[in-house]
Amino acid sequence: MDCKSFIVKVKPDSHVKDQLGRASFSIALNIAEGSGKFSKADRKNYFTTARGSVFECVAVLDILCDQGILQKEEFAAFIAKADELSRILYAMIKNLS
């Protein structure tokens, strides 16, 4: 299940929906913007921000899991995807150092 499908299915509170939506959009938008930058420092900064947004999404999902809104199996699936994305971004950041 992707983030959008999850939000539609679970219908979390508006502040949770807003925060998760903004954080997940931030991942894609920062990767895109960083990819368009010429300097390594600029690209690294945007990729680092994107990675931070991955962790922000995980924190929101962890809270939802603790509250019983998100099933443990669904949480584990999201965590696996977040871990993979985090590792990819980490490699991209390290390549710019």
C-alpha positions in Angstrom: 0.0 0.0 0.0 1.3 3.4 -0.8 1.0 6.5 1.4 -2.0 8.0 -0.6 -3.9 4.7 -0.4 -3.2 4.5 3.3 -4.5 8.0 3.9 -7.7 7.3 1.9 -8.3 4.0 3.7 -7.5 5.1 7.3 -8.8 8.7 7.2 -6.5 10.0 9.9 -7.1 13.3 11.7 -6.6 16.3 9.5 -3.3 17.3 11.2 -1.9 13.8 10.8 -3.0 13.6 7.2 -1.5 17.0 6.5 1.8 16.2 8.2 2.2 12.8 6.5 1.2 14.3 3.1 3.6 17.2 3.4 6.5 15.0 4.6 6.0 12.4 1.8 5.7 15.2 -0.9 8.9 16.7 0.6 10.8 13.5 -0.2 10.0 13.6 -3.9 10.2 17.3 -4.3 13.6 17.6 -2.6 15.1 14.8 -4.6 13.8 16.5 -7.8 15.1 19.9 -6.8 18.4 18.5 -5.7 18.8 16.7 -9.0 18.5 20.0 -10.8 21.3 21.7 -8.8 24.8 22.1 -10.2 26.9 22.2 -7.1 27.6 19.1 -5.0 26.9 21.0 -1.8 23.4 22.1 -3.0 22.5 18.5 -4.2 23.7 17.1 -0.9 21.6 19.5 1.1 18.4 18.7 -0.8 19.1 14.9 -0.6 19.8 15.3 3.2 16.5 17.1 3.6 14.7 14.4 1.6 16.2 11.7 3.9 15.0 13.7 6.9 11.5 13.7 5.5 11.7 9.9 5.2 12.4 9.7 8.9 9.5 12.2 9.6 7.1 9.9 7.7 8.4 6.9 9.7 7.8 8.8 13.0 4.2 9.6 12.0 3.5 6.0 11.0 5.1 4.7 14.2 2.7 6.9 16.3 -0.2 5.6 14.2 0.9 2.0 14.8 1.2 2.6 18.5 -2.3 4.0 18.5 -3.6 0.9 16.7 -4.6 2.9 13.6 -2.0 1.2 11.5 -1.6 -2.5 11.6 1.8 -3.9 12.5 2.1 -5.7 9.1 1.3 -2.5 7.2 3.8 -0.6 9.4 6.5 -3.2 8.6 5.8 -2.8 4.9 6.1 1.0 5.1 9.3 0.6 7.2 10.9 -1.7 4.6 10.2 0.8 1.8 11.4 3.7 4.0 14.6 1.8 4.9 15.3 1.2 1.2 14.7 4.8 0.3 16.8 6.0 3.2 19.7 3.7 2.1 19.5 5.0 -1.5 19.5 8.6 -0.3 22.4 7.9 2.1 24.5 6.5 -0.8 23.6 9.5 -2.9 24.7 11.9 -0.1 27.9 10.0 0.5 28.8 10.1 -3.2 28.6 13.9 -3.0 31.1 14.1 -0.1 
